[in-house]
Structures are given as C-alpha cells and as structure tokens.
Amino acid sequence: MDSVQKEFTYSFKTKEYLTKLAVPITIPLNISAEEFVGRLISAHNLPCFVEEELTRELEKFVIKETEAFHNKNGEEAIRVLQSSGDEEIGNIADRWARAFTQECVSHAPNTKPKDEAVFGEMFHTLIHSPALETIFKLKLEQTYSMAVV
C-alpha cells in the first residue's frame, strides 16, 4: 500500500462563528506541513491568524497518521511472512541478505588500487621527499664508478 486518504478536521472560532475545516489528506504527506497549510489558507480563504495553530495541529495529525500507516504496513508484512511457512521465510531471508550484500558491494569503494595509481603515488612521494637528492648522488656515483672501471 503506497498511501491512504485520511480526513483532517480543524475548528477555529472568530468573533461569533465557529468554523470547521475538514479536508482529505494523503498519508504520508509528500510536502511540508507549512506548504500544505499555505495551500489550505489560500484555497479556503482562511484568516491568517489560524496559520500557526493550524500548522501545529496538521503536523501532529500527519505524524500520528503516518506512524499508524507504517505500523499497519509492517504488521501486514509480518503477518504475510508468518503465514507463508518456515521454509519460505528462510528463502526470503536469504534473498534479502544477498540483495543487501550486493547493494552494499555496488556502492563500496574499490579496495584494491590499480598499478598506475600505486606507481603515481610512489613517484609523487619520491619526487617530493628529502631523500631525492641522496638518490641522485648515489646514481651519479654509481655511473662514475661504472665509467672508471
């Protein structure tokens, strides 16, 4: 079940009138409560002094109904799993474990660096190290000794 319609009611009093607003709301609400209240105020010509209280009441309503919606969906899924039998539950759990592992592996960084990357890092370290001068001197001495012999 993707969503459900619930009726939200709100009452407020002006000088001599008690006004009741009843609107259907899709749970879970896809926009913020503030945005929805702004739309309600403009669509129903509500006075601006009810905006803060209406927002608070709508947020409470949406939180409560969304929680109930998710609890109902979760209980329904558990009931389906319990009624399907032990062997099938094991298969479902194995499939979920494999799918979860594959998803995690697909987003994990490659742990084995390529040879080009290793060479590049080592060359960079060597060029910017203080031992570079010593290495060049040793190479020069080795070249001189090979020429003399």
Secondary structure per residue as TSV (DSSP state, phi and psi in degrees):
chain	resnum	aa	ss	phi	psi
A	1	M	-	360.0	122.6
A	2	D	-	-84.3	-41.3
A	3	S	-	-156.4	168.9
A	4	V	E	-145.3	150.0
A	5	Q	E	-95.3	128.3
A	6	K	E	-125.7	148.4
A	7	E	E	-95.0	125.3
A	8	F	E	-101.8	128.5
A	9	T	E	-119.6	140.9
A	10	Y	E	-142.7	133.4
A	11	S	E	-120.5	140.9
A	12	F	E	-144.1	156.7
A	13	K	E	-116.3	132.6
A	14	T	-	-101.0	-164.0
A	15	K	S	-50.3	-56.4
A	16	E	S	-124.1	-0.1
A	17	Y	-	-118.6	144.4
A	18	L	E	-104.3	116.0
A	19	T	E	-106.3	136.3
A	20	K	E	-119.8	128.8
A	21	L	E	-111.5	126.9
A	22	A	E	-130.1	117.7
A	23	V	E	-134.0	144.1
A	24	P	E	-78.1	139.0
A	25	I	E	-126.9	135.7
A	26	T	E	-81.5	124.9
A	27	I	E	-108.5	129.4
A	28	P	S	-74.2	145.6
A	29	L	-	-74.6	127.0
A	30	N	S	-85.0	-10.2
A	31	I	S	-122.9	169.9
A	32	S	-	-71.1	157.4
A	33	A	H	-63.6	-37.0
A	34	E	H	-62.0	-43.4
A	35	E	H	-63.6	-43.0
A	36	F	H	-65.4	-40.1
A	37	V	H	-64.0	-41.4
A	38	G	H	-58.5	-41.0
A	39	R	H	-67.3	-40.4
A	40	L	H	-63.0	-43.8
A	41	I	H	-62.3	-43.6
A	42	S	H	-73.9	-34.3
A	43	A	H	-74.5	-33.2
A	44	H	H	-109.5	10.0
A	45	N	T	51.2	49.5
A	46	L	-	-82.5	150.8
A	47	P	-	-69.9	150.6
A	48	C	G	-70.7	-20.6
A	49	F	G	-71.4	-11.2
A	50	V	G	-91.9	-4.0
A	51	E	H	-59.1	-49.5
A	52	E	H	-64.3	-48.1
A	53	E	H	-66.4	-40.0
A	54	L	H	-62.5	-39.9
A	55	T	H	-63.4	-45.8
A	56	R	H	-61.0	-46.2
A	57	E	H	-64.6	-40.7
A	58	L	H	-66.1	-41.6
A	59	E	H	-61.2	-44.8
A	60	K	H	-59.4	-46.1
A	61	F	H	-61.3	-46.9
A	62	V	H	-64.8	-42.4
A	63	I	H	-62.2	-47.4
A	64	K	H	-62.8	-47.0
A	65	E	H	-71.0	-35.3
A	66	T	H	-65.8	-41.7
A	67	E	H	-62.4	-44.4
A	68	A	H	-62.8	-39.8
A	69	F	H	-62.1	-47.0
A	70	H	H	-68.4	-37.4
A	71	N	H	-62.6	-42.3
A	72	K	H	-63.6	-44.0
A	73	N	H	-63.9	-40.9
A	74	G	H	-64.7	-44.4
A	75	E	H	-63.0	-38.6
A	76	E	H	-64.3	-41.7
A	77	A	H	-65.5	-40.3
A	78	I	H	-65.6	-41.2
A	79	R	H	-61.9	-41.0
A	80	V	H	-64.1	-42.1
A	81	L	H	-66.4	-39.6
A	82	Q	H	-68.0	-34.3
A	83	S	H	-82.6	-10.1
A	84	S	T	-84.7	-13.8
A	85	G	-	104.1	158.0
A	86	D	H	-68.5	-42.6
A	87	E	H	-63.3	-42.0
A	88	E	H	-68.6	-34.2
A	89	I	H	-61.8	-41.9
A	90	G	H	-61.8	-41.7
A	91	N	H	-65.4	-42.2
A	92	I	H	-63.7	-43.5
A	93	A	H	-62.6	-40.8
A	94	D	H	-64.6	-42.2
A	95	R	H	-63.4	-42.3
A	96	W	H	-63.7	-40.0
A	97	A	H	-64.0	-43.8
A	98	R	H	-64.5	-43.8
A	99	A	H	-64.1	-40.8
A	100	F	H	-64.5	-43.9
A	101	T	H	-63.3	-44.7
A	102	Q	H	-63.3	-39.6
A	103	E	H	-65.3	-42.6
A	104	C	H	-65.8	-40.9
A	105	V	H	-66.3	-36.5
A	106	S	H	-67.6	-25.8
A	107	H	H	-99.5	-6.4
A	108	A	S	-77.8	146.8
A	109	P	-	-70.4	152.1
A	110	N	-	-69.9	120.0
A	111	T	-	-82.0	-24.9
A	112	K	S	-92.7	113.8
A	113	P	-	-73.8	153.2
A	114	K	-	-76.5	158.5
A	115	D	H	-61.3	-36.8
A	116	E	H	-64.1	-38.9
A	117	A	H	-67.9	-41.1
A	118	V	H	-64.1	-44.7
A	119	F	H	-61.7	-43.7
A	120	G	H	-61.6	-42.6
A	121	E	H	-66.8	-42.2
A	122	M	H	-66.9	-41.3
A	123	F	H	-63.5	-43.4
A	124	H	H	-60.9	-44.5
A	125	T	H	-62.9	-42.4
A	126	L	H	-66.0	-46.0
A	127	I	H	-63.2	-36.7
A	128	H	T	-96.6	14.8
A	129	S	S	-97.6	155.8
A	130	P	T	-70.7	-14.2
A	131	A	T	-77.6	-7.1
A	132	L	H	-60.8	-43.5
A	133	E	H	-61.9	-41.4
A	134	T	H	-64.0	-41.3
A	135	I	H	-63.2	-43.5
A	136	F	H	-63.7	-38.5
A	137	K	H	-64.6	-42.0
A	138	L	H	-64.5	-38.8
A	139	K	H	-66.1	-40.3
A	140	L	H	-64.6	-42.9
A	141	E	H	-64.6	-40.3
A	142	Q	H	-66.3	-39.1
A	143	T	H	-66.2	-40.9
A	144	Y	H	-64.7	-42.4
A	145	S	H	-67.6	-34.1
A	146	M	H	-70.7	-33.3
A	147	A	H	-72.8	-34.5
A	148	V	H	-74.2	-36.5
A	149	V	-	-74.4	360.0
